[in-house]
Amino acid sequence: MNDEVEPILIGEVDDIDIGSVENFEYEDINYAIYRLESGFFATEGNCPCAEKTLLSESNIEGEELECPTCGNKFSIVSGDSISDLDQVPLKVFEVTEEDGNLYLNI
């Protein structure tokens, strides 16, 4: 029995501009897909704050994002909270690129 989950096709590399974030929904779960100067990254799609704001609505600066609702800042690369050390970190996921396509590894 194979328990390994196959990577999920997100889309094409050119679908996401550098310095931006896009929402990606798979099986009713939101993921935030980021394209930074340093590559592609993915986190859970909603802020862990009470409002559960979509992170695709976040402001991005360098490798950090800021939730537009609660103002918490997170590292896109590690998921760690930067502004509130008591805040739960974001779950991070691997994004791989193959033949011009992006895949989410959950």
DATAJO-V784675 format. One record per residue. N is the residue number from 1. RES is the residue in three letters. PHI is phi in radians with two decimals (none if undefined). BURIAL is # if it has 24 or more other C-alpha atoms within 12 Angstrom, else .. Layout:
BEGIN
n:res:phi:burial
N:RES:PHI:BURIAL
N:RES:PHI:BURIAL
END
This chain:
BEGIN
n:res:phi:burial
1:MET:none:.
2:ASN:-1.75:.
3:ASP:-1.58:.
4:GLU:-1.28:.
5:VAL:-1.57:.
6:GLU:-1.20:.
7:PRO:-1.04:.
8:ILE:-1.80:.
9:LEU:-1.16:.
10:ILE:-1.57:#
11:GLY:2.78:#
12:GLU:-1.66:.
13:VAL:-0.93:#
14:ASP:-1.26:.
15:ASP:-1.28:.
16:ILE:-2.13:#
17:ASP:-1.36:.
18:ILE:-1.06:.
19:GLY:1.49:#
20:SER:-2.19:#
21:VAL:-2.36:#
22:GLU:-2.22:#
23:ASN:-1.45:#
24:PHE:-2.34:#
25:GLU:-1.89:.
26:TYR:-2.46:.
27:GLU:0.87:.
28:ASP:1.11:.
29:ILE:-2.05:.
30:ASN:-1.55:#
31:TYR:-2.23:#
32:ALA:-1.81:#
33:ILE:-1.92:#
34:TYR:-2.00:#
35:ARG:-2.10:#
36:LEU:-1.91:#
37:GLU:-0.97:.
38:SER:-1.53:.
39:GLY:2.35:#
40:PHE:-1.78:#
41:PHE:-2.45:#
42:ALA:-2.50:#
43:THR:-2.32:#
44:GLU:-0.97:#
45:GLY:-1.53:#
46:ASN:-2.14:#
47:CYS:-1.12:#
48:PRO:-1.30:#
49:CYS:-1.18:#
50:ALA:-1.04:.
51:GLU:-1.40:.
52:LYS:0.94:.
53:THR:-1.05:#
54:LEU:-1.11:#
55:LEU:-1.25:#
56:SER:-1.19:#
57:GLU:-1.66:#
58:SER:-1.30:#
59:ASN:-1.56:#
60:ILE:-1.98:#
61:GLU:-2.39:.
62:GLY:1.13:.
63:GLU:-1.89:#
64:GLU:-2.15:#
65:LEU:-2.23:#
66:GLU:-2.21:#
67:CYS:-1.13:#
68:PRO:-1.22:.
69:THR:-1.61:.
70:CYS:-1.69:#
71:GLY:1.45:#
72:ASN:-1.14:#
73:LYS:-1.93:#
74:PHE:-2.33:#
75:SER:-1.37:#
76:ILE:-1.21:#
77:VAL:-1.28:#
78:SER:-1.77:.
79:GLY:1.49:#
80:ASP:-1.17:#
81:SER:-1.30:#
82:ILE:-1.80:#
83:SER:-1.59:.
84:ASP:-2.39:.
85:LEU:-1.14:.
86:ASP:-1.51:.
87:GLN:-1.25:.
88:VAL:-1.10:.
89:PRO:-1.23:#
90:LEU:-1.31:#
91:LYS:-1.30:#
92:VAL:-1.96:#
93:PHE:-2.33:#
94:GLU:-1.46:#
95:VAL:-2.02:#
96:THR:-2.07:#
97:GLU:-2.09:.
98:GLU:-2.59:.
99:ASP:0.92:.
100:GLY:1.42:.
101:ASN:-1.89:.
102:LEU:-1.88:#
103:TYR:-2.26:#
104:LEU:-1.73:#
105:ASN:-1.82:.
106:ILE:-1.91:#
END
